[in-house]
Amino acid sequence: MSVGVRLRWCSVFTSGWFGTVVAPSSAALSRRLYCSVTRREKHVEADGAARRRLPDDNVPFSAFLTDSFGRRHSYLRISLTEKCNLRCQYCMPEEGVRLTPRPQLLTTAEVLTLAGLFVREGVEKIRLTGGEPLIRPDVLDIIAELRKLEGLKTIAVTTNGMNLARLLPQLREAGLDLINVSLDSLLPAKFEFIVRRKGERRLPLLALHTCPTQVLLFCPGFHKVMEGIDKALDMGYRPLKVNCVVMRGLNEDELLDFVALTEKRPLEVRFIEYMPFDGNRWNFRKMVSYQEMLDHIRQRWPDLQPLVPAQADTAKTYRVPGFQGQVGFITSMSQHFCGSCSRLRLTADGSLKVCLFGASEVSLRDALRSGASEEQLLQVVGAAVGRKKKQHAGMFSISQSRNRPMVLIGSRPRAPRLSPPPPPASRRRPSAPTDQESALGLSKKLKIHQLTDALGIAPTTRVLSTSPAPSPLLHLGGSGRWCVPLGNSARHGARPYHGESGGGGGSGCELTHTDAQGRAAMVDVGAKPPTRREATASATVALGPTAFQRLAANQLAKGDVLSVAQLAGIMASKQTAALIPLCHPLPLDHAAVSFQLQPQLHAVVVTATCRTTGPTGVEMEALTAASVAALTVYDMCKAVSHDITITDVRLLRKSGGKRDFDGNQSGVTAPPVRSDEETCR
């Protein structure tokens, strides 16, 4: 390679195609500092949700492709191969995957036969995926034949971009309409790490005169992807989408660099929440939510504007004013879009998946090879579509269920997780337990961390599976589940059930943040109307005489304790969803932290109030603010004395939800507020 060529490759590290890329600043590494969803965005998202609903008109559509909830499936994704020339961490297990023997994969003729079947029934868009579809030798022939199908409006491909620049002229000639490119980092070294593909380390000739020990990483794969994106734009592909899976601790610090790509290029950069699949070692702590990404981007571009999405679009889209391109968010984990789903998936071995996160599959390959007629194939398809659920499970349930690795959505289905056989009829539990049955022992118990005593939280109940339960046990009427009390809720003054069936009655023992198997699950509040909600919480910090006197006189070495603690509490209220895993991220209209000094007790009482307009309450935000403010007081006073106690962290009152709560009626006295309030928007 000539010196000139080497310098051209090296220039990408500083001011290449995508503009200047520097080491991330401390600001770029910061997490959510505030919640930035505006009232205007709420209206735009509501309008977008309406547009994403499937059309409710009288246009005829195949009954075989319409599910029991009225969703019309006009979009088919076909995996052409299980093979890939990269090994992306979120897609493929580190140990690799066992490929399906070639005879069990769909042939080209079978792919075209099934594609034609779906198009005749109303499919208007086909996306070719993999594996990596562009490594299939006959991909151009497949696209050309698909182009001949009457009624097919769009042929798209999702690619890692390694072969894109080389094949683009032939792809355009064959009839390819749209391109999505997967790219998870703009730094060559990090790109190499994510895709598990080694680059070459080379010594630029010019560096010999300035820094003889400098060795740069030349990653040919990264530059091939960039070349493919650049060439696709030059050939007029619009929109050209760049997919980026965001993972905490890996590439979330590059969010702003990716948004900057859209300033001079008509790209749509789409940030995808990290999703669980077999073998990718998913952990919810690695997942960066849509709301957190949006807040971080808005710190750099506060005038980021929401766009109304196209019909049945899955992305929530935004644009920075003056930028040529736009950014989108695929919120599969934090805010599902199942209600507008119009997608079906055909794997490389011919299995039909009606839901990306569902393990249920049906083999069209076997039916086709057994000589099934078109009508019989449609019956198989219609039965599978008809069984499609209203929505997929929550992220924690998905992470614990069996599914293919992402690279094999397109391979053999995994053996399903079998449920234990039902007990004999003579031992099955009726709808309500008898006295004798209430005395039965429990074969398995759900393990719960012993946090209640340490946190001072009154125990409520434990939700169990449908297995026989011990005495004393309570039956959740109509749910088929049983629960066993952990303690006397009346003695502890606890409200045992915080769910939607409340109102004084209800079962009194169901936990809302667990699923039917007792696993942690996020509550779905998507169907609840937004209301004005407010909550107030308090905490008490017993300082002792010396520390209290110095705090009251503002003579502590670390500075103004109450001002710092007030700011810490307000900031913490906006970080609640990042600290408490199952809390919903909420846009706060107001947050205030105040203090009351109690000289006779040498104590400081912290009071925090939070307010929002949304579908769920802000109790946790208020409790978090009070707790963190109390911890800050402790931190700033501990140099004087470690004999400091934080106690009585409690909810004082809440309003605006299905059930209001007032601690005064329960004997809890709210301390008076004697401080200026801080407001955040």
C-alpha positions as CSV (number, residue, x, y, z in Angstrom):
1,M,0.0,0.0,0.0
2,S,1.4,3.4,-0.9
3,V,2.1,6.1,1.6
4,G,-0.8,8.2,0.3
5,V,-3.2,5.3,0.8
6,R,-2.0,4.7,4.3
7,L,-2.5,8.3,5.2
8,R,-6.0,8.2,3.9
9,W,-6.9,5.2,6.1
10,C,-5.3,6.8,9.1
11,S,-7.2,10.1,8.6
12,V,-10.4,8.3,9.5
13,F,-9.2,8.2,13.1
14,T,-9.4,12.0,13.3
15,S,-11.6,13.7,10.7
16,G,-12.8,11.0,8.4
17,W,-16.1,10.5,6.6
18,F,-18.1,10.8,9.8
19,G,-16.5,14.0,11.0
20,T,-14.2,14.5,14.0
21,V,-14.3,11.6,16.5
22,V,-12.5,12.3,19.8
23,A,-12.4,10.5,23.1
24,P,-15.7,10.8,24.9
25,S,-15.8,13.7,27.4
26,S,-17.1,13.3,30.9
27,A,-20.4,14.9,29.8
28,A,-20.7,12.3,27.1
29,L,-20.3,9.6,29.7
30,S,-22.9,11.0,32.1
31,R,-26.1,9.2,32.7
32,R,-29.6,10.7,32.7
33,L,-29.4,14.0,34.5
34,Y,-32.9,15.1,33.8
35,C,-36.1,13.9,32.1
36,S,-36.7,15.8,29.0
37,V,-40.0,14.6,27.5
38,T,-42.1,17.7,26.8
39,R,-45.8,18.1,26.6
40,R,-45.5,18.6,22.8
41,E,-43.7,15.3,22.5
42,K,-46.5,13.6,24.3
43,H,-49.0,14.8,21.8
44,V,-46.7,13.9,18.9
45,E,-46.2,10.4,20.3
46,A,-50.0,10.0,20.8
47,D,-50.5,11.0,17.2
48,G,-47.7,8.7,16.1
49,A,-49.3,5.8,18.1
50,A,-52.6,6.4,16.2
51,R,-50.7,6.4,12.9
52,R,-48.9,3.2,13.8
53,R,-52.2,1.4,14.3
54,L,-53.1,-0.9,11.4
55,P,-55.6,0.5,8.9
56,D,-59.2,0.1,10.0
57,D,-60.8,0.2,6.6
58,N,-62.8,-2.0,4.2
59,V,-59.9,-2.9,1.9
60,P,-59.9,-6.7,1.5
61,F,-57.0,-8.5,3.2
62,S,-56.1,-12.1,3.6
63,A,-57.8,-13.8,6.5
64,F,-54.7,-16.1,6.8
65,L,-52.5,-13.1,7.5
66,T,-54.9,-11.4,10.0
67,D,-54.6,-12.4,13.6
68,S,-57.3,-12.6,16.3
69,F,-56.6,-8.9,17.3
70,G,-57.1,-7.6,13.8
71,R,-53.5,-7.0,12.9
72,R,-52.7,-7.4,9.2
73,H,-49.3,-8.9,8.4
74,S,-48.1,-7.3,5.2
75,Y,-44.4,-7.4,6.0
76,L,-42.3,-10.6,5.7
77,R,-38.7,-10.9,6.8
78,I,-36.8,-13.8,5.1
79,S,-33.5,-15.1,6.5
80,L,-31.4,-16.3,3.5
81,T,-28.6,-17.9,5.6
82,E,-27.5,-18.6,9.1
83,K,-23.9,-17.8,8.2
84,C,-22.3,-14.5,9.0
85,N,-18.8,-13.0,8.4
86,L,-18.9,-11.2,11.8
87,R,-19.5,-12.4,15.3
88,C,-21.4,-9.5,17.0
89,Q,-21.7,-9.9,20.7
90,Y,-25.4,-9.2,20.9
91,C,-26.2,-11.5,18.0
92,M,-24.1,-14.6,18.3
93,P,-22.9,-16.6,21.3
94,E,-19.2,-16.3,22.0
95,E,-18.8,-20.1,21.4
96,G,-20.6,-19.8,18.1
97,V,-23.6,-21.7,16.9
98,R,-24.2,-25.1,15.3
99,L,-25.3,-24.5,11.7
100,T,-28.2,-26.4,10.2
101,P,-27.1,-29.0,7.6
102,R,-27.5,-27.7,4.1
103,P,-30.3,-30.2,3.1
104,Q,-32.5,-28.8,5.9
105,L,-32.2,-25.2,4.7
106,L,-34.6,-23.7,2.2
107,T,-33.5,-23.9,-1.4
108,T,-33.7,-20.9,-3.7
109,A,-36.8,-22.3,-5.3
110,E,-38.5,-22.9,-1.9
111,V,-37.7,-19.4,-0.8
112,L,-39.3,-18.0,-4.0
113,T,-42.3,-20.3,-3.7
114,L,-43.1,-19.2,-0.1
115,A,-42.4,-15.6,-0.9
116,G,-44.9,-15.7,-3.8
117,L,-47.4,-17.4,-1.5
118,F,-47.2,-14.6,1.0
119,V,-47.2,-11.8,-1.6
120,R,-50.4,-13.2,-3.2
121,E,-52.0,-13.1,0.2
122,G,-51.2,-9.4,0.7
123,V,-47.5,-9.0,1.8
124,E,-46.2,-5.8,0.3
125,K,-42.7,-5.6,1.7
126,I,-40.0,-8.3,2.0
127,R,-36.8,-7.8,3.9
128,L,-33.9,-10.2,3.3
129,T,-31.9,-10.9,6.5
130,G,-29.5,-13.5,7.8
131,G,-27.0,-14.2,9.2
132,E,-25.5,-11.9,6.6
133,P,-27.7,-12.1,3.5
134,L,-25.1,-10.6,1.1
135,I,-22.8,-13.6,1.5
136,R,-25.3,-15.9,-0.1
137,P,-24.0,-16.6,-3.6
138,D,-27.4,-16.3,-5.3
139,V,-28.7,-13.2,-3.4
140,L,-28.8,-11.2,-6.6
141,D,-30.9,-13.8,-8.4
142,I,-33.3,-14.0,-5.5
143,I,-33.8,-10.2,-5.5
144,A,-34.3,-10.2,-9.3
145,E,-37.0,-13.0,-9.0
146,L,-38.7,-11.3,-6.1
147,R,-38.9,-8.1,-8.2
148,K,-41.1,-10.0,-10.6
149,L,-43.8,-10.7,-8.0
150,E,-46.9,-8.7,-8.7
151,G,-48.1,-6.8,-5.7
152,L,-44.7,-6.6,-4.0
153,K,-43.9,-3.0,-3.5
154,T,-40.6,-3.0,-1.5
155,I,-37.6,-5.2,-1.3
156,A,-35.2,-4.4,1.5
157,V,-32.1,-5.9,3.0
158,T,-30.4,-5.7,6.4
159,T,-26.7,-6.1,6.2
160,N,-23.5,-5.7,8.2
161,G,-22.1,-3.7,5.3
162,M,-19.0,-5.8,4.7
163,N,-19.9,-6.7,1.1
164,L,-22.2,-3.7,0.4
165,A,-19.9,-1.4,-1.6
166,R,-18.8,-4.3,-3.9
167,L,-22.3,-5.5,-4.6
168,L,-24.3,-2.2,-4.7
169,P,-24.4,-1.7,-8.5
170,Q,-25.7,-5.2,-9.0
171,L,-28.1,-4.9,-6.1
172,R,-29.6,-1.7,-7.6
173,E,-29.9,-3.4,-11.0
174,A,-31.6,-6.4,-9.5
175,G,-34.2,-4.2,-7.9
176,L,-33.3,-3.6,-4.3
177,D,-35.2,-0.7,-2.8
178,L,-34.1,-0.1,0.8
179,I,-31.0,-0.8,2.8
180,N,-30.4,-1.1,6.6
181,V,-26.7,-1.2,7.7
182,S,-25.8,-2.5,11.2
183,L,-23.0,-0.4,12.8
184,D,-22.5,-0.3,16.5
185,S,-19.4,1.9,16.9
186,L,-17.6,4.7,15.0
187,L,-14.3,3.8,16.6
188,P,-12.4,1.1,14.6
189,A,-10.9,-0.5,17.7
190,K,-14.3,-0.7,19.4
191,F,-15.9,-2.0,16.2
192,E,-13.3,-4.8,16.2
193,F,-14.1,-5.7,19.8
194,I,-17.9,-5.7,19.3
195,V,-17.9,-7.8,16.1
196,R,-15.0,-10.1,17.4
197,R,-13.1,-9.6,14.1
198,K,-9.4,-8.8,14.4
199,G,-7.9,-6.0,12.4
200,E,-4.3,-5.3,11.5
201,R,-1.9,-3.1,13.4
202,R,0.3,-1.1,11.1
203,L,2.9,1.6,11.5
204,P,2.2,4.6,9.3
205,L,5.3,5.8,7.5
206,L,4.8,9.4,8.5
207,A,4.7,8.4,12.1
208,L,8.3,7.2,11.9
209,H,9.4,10.8,11.9
210,T,7.3,11.9,14.8
211,C,6.4,9.0,17.1
212,P,8.4,5.9,16.2
213,T,6.4,3.8,18.8
214,Q,3.0,4.8,17.5
215,V,1.1,1.9,16.0
216,L,-2.4,2.5,14.7
217,L,-5.2,-0.1,14.3
218,F,-6.2,-0.6,10.7
219,C,-9.6,-2.4,10.7
220,P,-10.5,-3.2,7.2
221,G,-14.0,-4.3,8.1
222,F,-14.9,-1.0,9.7
223,H,-13.7,0.9,6.6
224,K,-15.6,-1.4,4.3
225,V,-18.8,-0.6,6.2
226,M,-18.2,3.1,6.0
227,E,-17.4,2.8,2.3
228,G,-20.7,0.9,1.7
229,I,-22.7,3.6,3.6
230,D,-21.0,6.4,1.6
231,K,-21.6,4.6,-1.7
232,A,-25.2,3.8,-1.0
233,L,-25.9,7.5,-0.3
234,D,-24.1,8.5,-3.5
235,M,-26.4,6.1,-5.4
236,G,-29.5,7.7,-4.0
237,Y,-30.7,5.2,-1.4
238,R,-33.3,7.1,0.7
239,P,-33.8,6.5,3.5
240,L,-30.6,4.8,4.4
241,K,-30.9,3.4,7.9
242,V,-28.0,2.8,10.3
243,N,-28.9,0.4,13.1
244,C,-27.0,0.7,16.4
245,V,-27.6,-1.7,19.3
246,V,-26.8,0.4,22.4
247,M,-25.2,-1.5,25.3
248,R,-24.2,0.1,28.6
249,G,-20.5,0.1,29.2
250,L,-19.7,-0.6,25.6
251,N,-21.0,2.1,23.2
252,E,-23.5,4.3,25.0
253,D,-20.8,7.0,25.1
254,E,-21.0,7.3,21.3
255,L,-24.7,8.3,21.1
256,L,-23.8,11.9,20.3
257,D,-21.3,10.9,17.6
258,F,-24.0,8.9,15.9
259,V,-26.4,11.8,16.1
260,A,-23.8,14.0,14.6
261,L,-23.7,11.7,11.5
262,T,-27.1,13.0,10.6
263,E,-26.0,16.6,10.3
264,K,-24.5,16.4,6.8
265,R,-25.8,13.1,5.6
266,P,-29.5,12.1,5.0
267,L,-29.3,9.0,7.3
268,E,-31.7,7.7,9.8
269,V,-29.6,6.4,12.7
270,R,-31.7,4.0,14.8
271,F,-30.8,3.3,18.3
272,I,-32.0,-0.2,19.3
273,E,-32.5,-1.3,22.9
274,Y,-30.4,-4.3,23.8
275,M,-32.6,-7.4,23.6
276,P,-32.2,-10.8,25.1
277,F,-31.6,-13.9,22.9
278,D,-30.1,-17.2,23.6
279,G,-26.4,-17.0,24.2
280,N,-25.9,-13.2,24.2
281,R,-25.6,-13.0,28.0
282,W,-28.3,-10.3,28.2
283,N,-28.5,-8.4,31.5
284,F,-30.9,-5.6,32.1
285,R,-28.1,-3.5,33.6
286,K,-26.5,-3.4,30.1
287,M,-29.7,-2.1,28.6
288,V,-29.9,1.6,27.9
289,S,-33.6,2.6,27.7
290,Y,-35.1,4.9,25.0
291,Q,-35.8,7.5,27.7
292,E,-32.3,7.5,29.0
293,M,-30.8,7.8,25.4
294,L,-33.3,10.6,24.6
295,D,-32.4,12.6,27.7
296,H,-28.7,12.3,27.0
297,I,-29.0,13.4,23.4
298,R,-31.2,16.4,24.5
299,Q,-28.5,17.6,26.8
300,R,-26.4,18.3,23.6
301,W,-29.3,19.3,21.3
302,P,-32.2,20.6,23.5
303,D,-34.2,21.6,20.5
304,L,-34.5,17.9,19.3
305,Q,-37.9,17.7,17.6
306,P,-40.1,14.6,17.6
307,L,-41.5,13.5,14.2
308,V,-44.8,11.8,13.4
309,P,-44.0,8.3,12.3
310,A,-45.3,6.6,9.2
311,Q,-48.1,4.1,9.5
312,A,-47.0,0.9,11.3
313,D,-43.5,2.2,11.8
314,T,-41.7,0.8,14.8
315,A,-39.3,3.6,15.5
316,K,-39.9,6.8,17.5
317,T,-38.1,9.4,15.3
318,Y,-36.6,12.8,16.0
319,R,-34.6,15.4,14.1
320,V,-32.2,18.1,15.2
321,P,-33.3,21.3,13.4
322,G,-31.0,22.0,10.4
323,F,-29.8,18.4,10.2
324,Q,-30.3,16.5,7.0
325,G,-31.0,13.2,8.6
326,Q,-32.9,12.0,11.7
327,V,-32.6,9.6,14.6
328,G,-35.0,6.9,15.7
329,F,-35.4,4.6,18.7
330,I,-36.5,1.0,18.6
331,T,-38.1,0.5,22.1
332,S,-38.8,-3.2,22.1
333,M,-37.9,-3.5,25.8
334,S,-39.1,-0.4,27.5
335,Q,-42.2,0.5,25.3
336,H,-43.3,-2.3,23.1
337,F,-45.1,-1.6,19.8
338,C,-46.9,-5.0,19.6
339,G,-50.3,-3.3,18.9
340,S,-49.2,-2.3,15.4
341,C,-47.0,-5.3,14.6
342,S,-47.4,-6.3,10.9
343,R,-44.3,-8.6,10.7
344,L,-43.8,-12.2,10.1
345,R,-40.4,-14.0,10.0
346,L,-39.3,-16.9,7.9
347,T,-36.1,-18.5,9.1
348,A,-33.4,-20.0,6.9
349,D,-34.6,-23.5,7.7
350,G,-38.2,-22.6,6.7
351,S,-39.8,-22.1,10.1
352,L,-42.4,-19.3,10.5
353,K,-42.1,-17.1,13.6
354,V,-45.0,-14.8,14.2
355,C,-43.2,-13.0,17.1
356,L,-39.5,-12.2,17.3
357,F,-39.5,-13.0,21.1
358,G,-41.7,-16.0,20.9
359,A,-40.3,-19.6,20.9
360,S,-43.3,-20.9,19.0
361,E,-42.5,-21.9,15.4
362,V,-44.1,-23.9,12.6
363,S,-42.1,-25.5,9.7
364,L,-43.3,-24.5,6.3
365,R,-40.4,-26.3,4.8
366,D,-41.7,-29.7,6.1
367,A,-45.2,-28.9,4.8
368,L,-43.8,-27.8,1.4
369,R,-41.6,-30.9,1.0
370,S,-44.4,-33.2,2.0
371,G,-46.4,-32.1,-1.1
372,A,-48.8,-29.7,0.6
373,S,-51.0,-27.7,-1.7
374,E,-51.0,-23.9,-1.6
375,E,-54.3,-24.0,0.3
376,Q,-52.9,-26.4,2.8
377,L,-49.8,-24.2,3.3
378,L,-52.2,-21.2,3.9
379,Q,-54.0,-23.2,6.5
380,V,-50.7,-23.8,8.3
381,V,-49.8,-20.1,8.1
382,G,-53.3,-19.0,9.2
383,A,-53.2,-21.2,12.2
384,A,-49.8,-19.8,13.3
385,V,-50.9,-16.2,12.8
386,G,-54.1,-16.9,14.6
387,R,-52.2,-18.0,17.7
388,K,-50.2,-14.8,17.8
389,K,-50.4,-13.2,21.3
390,K,-51.5,-9.7,21.9
391,Q,-48.0,-8.7,23.0
392,H,-44.7,-10.2,24.0
393,A,-43.7,-10.8,27.6
394,G,-41.7,-8.3,29.6
395,M,-38.0,-8.1,29.3
396,F,-37.2,-10.3,32.4
397,S,-39.6,-13.0,31.2
398,I,-38.0,-12.9,27.8
399,S,-34.5,-13.1,29.2
400,Q,-35.5,-16.4,31.0
401,S,-37.3,-18.0,28.1
402,R,-35.8,-20.1,25.4
403,N,-35.4,-18.6,21.9
404,R,-32.9,-18.8,19.0
405,P,-29.8,-16.7,19.1
406,M,-30.4,-13.6,16.9
407,V,-28.1,-14.9,14.2
408,L,-30.4,-18.0,13.8
409,I,-33.6,-16.1,13.4
410,G,-32.7,-17.6,10.6
411,S,-32.0,-22.3,12.5
412,R,-33.2,-25.2,14.2
413,P,-35.7,-24.3,16.9
414,R,-34.5,-25.1,20.4
415,A,-36.3,-27.8,22.3
416,P,-39.2,-26.1,24.1
417,R,-39.1,-25.7,27.9
418,L,-41.5,-28.3,29.1
419,S,-43.9,-27.6,31.9
420,P,-44.2,-30.3,34.6
421,P,-47.0,-32.8,34.0
422,P,-50.2,-32.0,35.9
423,P,-51.0,-34.0,39.0
424,P,-53.4,-36.8,38.9
425,A,-57.1,-35.8,38.9
426,S,-57.5,-36.9,42.4
427,R,-54.7,-34.6,43.6
428,R,-55.6,-31.5,41.5
429,R,-56.5,-28.5,43.5
430,P,-60.1,-27.2,43.0
431,S,-60.9,-23.6,42.5
432,A,-61.0,-23.0,46.3
433,P,-58.9,-24.9,48.8
434,T,-60.5,-27.1,51.5
435,D,-59.3,-27.1,55.1
436,Q,-57.4,-30.4,54.4
437,E,-55.8,-29.0,51.3
438,S,-54.7,-25.9,53.2
439,A,-52.5,-28.1,55.3
440,L,-50.5,-29.5,52.4
441,G,-46.8,-28.9,52.4
442,L,-45.0,-26.9,49.7
443,S,-42.6,-28.7,47.4
444,K,-40.9,-25.6,46.1
445,K,-40.7,-22.1,47.4
446,L,-39.8,-18.9,45.6
447,K,-36.6,-17.5,47.1
448,I,-36.7,-13.8,48.0
449,H,-33.8,-11.8,49.1
450,Q,-34.1,-10.8,52.8
451,L,-34.2,-7.1,52.2
452,T,-37.4,-6.3,54.1
453,D,-35.9,-6.2,57.6
454,A,-32.8,-4.3,56.5
455,L,-34.9,-1.6,54.7
456,G,-37.6,-1.4,57.4
457,I,-40.3,-2.4,54.9
458,A,-43.2,-4.4,56.3
459,P,-43.4,-7.8,54.6
460,T,-46.5,-8.4,52.5
461,T,-46.9,-11.6,50.5
462,R,-45.1,-14.0,48.3
463,V,-46.5,-15.0,44.9
464,L,-46.1,-18.6,44.0
465,S,-46.8,-20.7,41.0
466,T,-49.7,-23.0,40.6
467,S,-48.0,-25.7,42.7
468,P,-49.7,-26.9,45.9
469,A,-49.1,-24.3,48.6
470,P,-48.5,-24.6,52.4
471,S,-50.7,-23.6,55.3
472,P,-52.0,-21.0,55.8
473,L,-52.5,-20.2,52.2
474,L,-54.6,-17.7,50.3
475,H,-56.2,-18.4,46.9
476,L,-56.2,-15.6,44.3
477,G,-59.7,-16.0,43.0
478,G,-59.9,-16.7,39.3
479,S,-56.1,-16.5,38.8
480,G,-55.2,-20.1,39.5
481,R,-52.4,-18.9,41.8
482,W,-51.7,-19.3,45.5
483,C,-49.8,-17.1,47.9
484,V,-48.6,-17.4,51.4
485,P,-48.5,-14.4,53.8
486,L,-45.0,-13.4,55.0
487,G,-46.3,-11.6,58.0
488,N,-49.3,-10.0,59.7
489,S,-49.9,-7.0,57.5
490,A,-52.4,-5.5,60.0
491,R,-49.7,-5.6,62.7
492,H,-47.2,-4.0,60.4
493,G,-49.6,-1.4,59.0
494,A,-48.8,-2.5,55.5
495,R,-50.9,-2.4,52.4
496,P,-50.5,-5.9,51.1
497,Y,-51.6,-5.2,47.5
498,H,-50.6,-2.3,45.3
499,G,-52.1,-3.5,42.1
500,E,-54.9,-2.4,39.8
501,S,-57.7,-4.3,41.3
502,G,-57.5,-2.2,44.5
503,G,-60.0,-0.2,46.2
504,G,-60.2,-1.7,49.6
505,G,-61.2,-5.0,48.2
506,G,-59.3,-7.3,46.0
507,S,-57.3,-10.3,46.9
508,G,-55.0,-8.4,49.2
509,C,-52.0,-10.5,48.5
510,E,-50.8,-10.2,44.8
511,L,-47.6,-8.4,44.0
512,T,-47.8,-6.4,40.8
513,H,-44.1,-6.7,39.9
514,T,-44.1,-10.5,39.5
515,D,-45.4,-12.6,36.7
516,A,-47.4,-15.8,36.9
517,Q,-44.2,-17.8,37.8
518,G,-43.2,-15.4,40.5
519,R,-40.4,-13.8,38.5
520,A,-39.7,-10.1,38.5
521,A,-41.7,-8.2,35.8
522,M,-42.3,-4.6,34.9
523,V,-45.9,-3.5,35.1
524,D,-47.4,-2.5,31.8
525,V,-49.0,1.0,32.2
526,G,-49.4,1.7,28.5
527,A,-53.2,1.4,28.6
528,K,-53.6,3.7,31.7
529,P,-54.7,7.3,31.0
530,P,-52.3,10.0,32.2
531,T,-53.4,12.0,35.3
532,R,-51.8,14.6,37.5
533,R,-50.0,12.7,40.3
534,E,-48.1,13.9,43.3
535,A,-46.3,12.2,46.2
536,T,-44.5,13.3,49.3
537,A,-41.9,11.3,51.3
538,S,-39.7,12.0,54.2
539,A,-36.6,10.7,56.0
540,T,-35.0,11.6,59.3
541,V,-31.2,12.0,60.0
542,A,-30.3,11.9,63.6
543,L,-26.9,13.6,63.8
544,G,-25.9,13.9,67.4
545,P,-25.3,17.2,69.2
546,T,-21.9,18.2,67.7
547,A,-22.7,17.5,64.1
548,F,-26.1,19.1,64.5
549,Q,-24.7,22.3,66.0
550,R,-22.1,22.7,63.2
551,L,-24.7,22.0,60.5
552,A,-27.1,24.6,62.0
553,A,-24.3,27.1,62.1
554,N,-23.2,26.2,58.6
555,Q,-19.7,25.5,59.9
556,L,-18.9,22.1,58.4
557,A,-15.7,21.7,56.3
558,K,-17.5,20.4,53.3
559,G,-19.7,23.5,52.9
560,D,-23.4,24.2,52.9
561,V,-24.8,20.8,53.7
562,L,-28.5,21.5,53.2
563,S,-28.0,23.2,49.8
564,V,-25.9,20.3,48.5
565,A,-28.4,17.7,49.9
566,Q,-31.3,19.6,48.3
567,L,-29.6,19.5,44.9
568,A,-28.7,15.8,45.3
569,G,-32.3,14.8,46.2
570,I,-33.7,16.7,43.2
571,M,-31.2,15.0,40.8
572,A,-31.8,11.6,42.4
573,S,-35.6,11.9,41.8
574,K,-34.9,12.2,38.1
575,Q,-32.6,9.1,38.2
576,T,-35.1,6.8,39.9
577,A,-35.8,4.6,36.9
578,A,-32.0,4.1,36.5
579,L,-31.6,3.1,40.1
580,I,-34.7,1.0,40.7
581,P,-34.9,-1.5,37.8
582,L,-38.7,-1.9,37.5
583,C,-39.6,1.7,37.9
584,H,-41.0,3.5,34.8
585,P,-39.0,6.6,33.6
586,L,-41.3,9.6,34.2
587,P,-41.1,13.2,33.1
588,L,-41.3,15.2,36.3
589,D,-43.2,18.5,36.3
590,H,-41.9,19.4,39.7
591,A,-39.4,18.2,42.3
592,A,-38.7,19.8,45.7
593,V,-36.6,18.9,48.7
594,S,-36.9,20.8,52.0
595,F,-35.5,20.4,55.5
596,Q,-36.7,20.9,59.1
597,L,-34.2,21.2,61.9
598,Q,-35.3,19.6,65.2
599,P,-32.8,20.9,67.9
600,Q,-34.3,18.8,70.8
601,L,-33.6,15.6,68.8
602,H,-30.4,16.9,67.1
603,A,-32.1,15.7,63.8
604,V,-32.9,16.9,60.3
605,V,-36.2,15.9,58.7
606,V,-36.0,15.7,54.9
607,T,-39.2,16.2,53.0
608,A,-39.4,15.5,49.2
609,T,-42.3,16.2,46.9
610,C,-42.5,15.1,43.2
611,R,-45.2,15.7,40.7
612,T,-45.9,14.5,37.2
613,T,-48.7,14.0,34.6
614,G,-48.5,10.4,33.6
615,P,-50.0,6.9,33.8
616,T,-48.2,5.9,37.0
617,G,-47.4,7.5,40.3
618,V,-44.2,9.2,41.6
619,E,-44.0,7.5,45.1
620,M,-40.6,6.0,44.2
621,E,-39.3,9.3,42.9
622,A,-40.2,11.1,46.2
623,L,-38.8,8.2,48.3
624,T,-35.6,8.2,46.3
625,A,-35.2,12.0,46.6
626,A,-35.7,11.9,50.4
627,S,-33.3,8.9,50.8
628,V,-30.5,10.4,48.7
629,A,-30.8,13.8,50.3
630,A,-30.5,12.1,53.7
631,L,-27.5,10.1,52.5
632,T,-25.9,13.4,51.3
633,V,-26.4,14.9,54.8
634,Y,-24.7,11.8,56.3
635,D,-21.8,12.1,53.8
636,M,-21.1,15.7,54.6
637,C,-21.4,15.3,58.4
638,K,-19.5,12.0,58.8
639,A,-16.1,13.8,59.3
640,V,-17.5,15.1,62.6
641,S,-19.2,11.9,63.8
642,H,-20.1,8.5,62.5
643,D,-22.7,8.1,65.1
644,I,-25.4,9.2,62.6
645,T,-28.6,7.3,62.0
646,I,-31.0,7.6,59.0
647,T,-34.4,6.4,59.9
648,D,-38.1,6.7,59.2
649,V,-37.9,6.7,55.4
650,R,-41.6,6.7,54.5
651,L,-44.3,7.8,52.1
652,L,-46.4,10.6,53.6
653,R,-49.0,11.0,51.0
654,K,-49.8,10.5,47.4
655,S,-52.6,11.5,45.1
656,G,-53.8,11.3,41.5
657,G,-53.9,7.5,41.1
658,K,-56.6,4.9,41.6
659,R,-56.1,5.0,45.3
660,D,-54.9,8.1,47.2
661,F,-52.9,7.7,50.4
662,D,-52.6,10.1,53.3
663,G,-50.3,9.2,56.1
664,N,-52.1,11.5,58.5
665,Q,-54.9,9.0,58.5
666,S,-52.5,6.2,59.4
667,G,-50.9,8.2,62.2
668,V,-48.0,9.5,60.2
669,T,-47.4,13.2,60.8
670,A,-45.8,15.1,57.9
671,P,-43.2,17.7,59.1
672,P,-43.8,21.3,58.1
673,V,-41.9,22.6,55.1
674,R,-39.6,25.5,55.9
675,S,-37.4,25.9,52.8
676,D,-37.4,27.4,49.4
677,E,-38.4,24.9,46.7
678,E,-36.4,24.0,43.7
679,T,-38.3,23.3,40.5
680,C,-37.0,21.3,37.5
681,R,-38.6,20.9,34.1
